[in-house]
């Protein structure tokens, strides 16, 4: 059963940033109520009462009674609210009057229940995609949430907006074909990439190094000997010419 909330408000008589700062310091916050064929009225409210509504089962869809001195109680909803970005304190509240015969457009959370067969038996993974839908209905018919059973979901089957169980008095405005939830096959693990190991060149054996060095030295000696023989022959030819 939905909680019943009553919020007591007072007429706001001072305006401006400084006045709003003093008001918050005193434990109240600026507010305004409008719509429903009535005038816009500036008010002050207890922020704790508004926070309790926002944290309730119905949340921002809750309809509550706003009581203002010397005025008839009004049925209202929260339309907008502002938080202080650093401390998270409530800064301002907008409320709208709700007529009994006026259809409203509100966003309603979607909840799932049950364990899908595709998860329990087939080892798949449930993906819950659409967690909130917009609906249109009279204020008395606003559902706190829409609960759907996903037990029969198997891999490859999809639960769509058209499958959501809602009363005939509630019209779901989301596209009927939009996927709410489905079960997908688990992703295959990627094969491990073989590690490439660079192999350093094998150092030459000491004996091979000595042998190569000896061969180089022998080749150098032979070249030097041949060069000397060429020089000697050249000198001999020159001496014969001189005689």
Secondary structure, 3 states (H helix, E strand, C coil): CCCCCEEEEEECCCCCHHHHHHHHHCCCEEEEEEECCEEEEEEEECHHHHHHHHCCCCHHHCEEEEEECCCCCEEEEEEEEEECCCCCCEEEEEEEECCCCCEEEEEEEEEEECCCHHHHCCCCEEEECCCEEEEEEEHHHCCCEEEEECCCCCECCEEEHHHCCCCCCCEECCCCCCEEEEEECCCCCCCCCCCCCCCCCCCCCHHHHHHHHHHHHHHHHHHHHHHHHHHHHHHHHHHHHHC
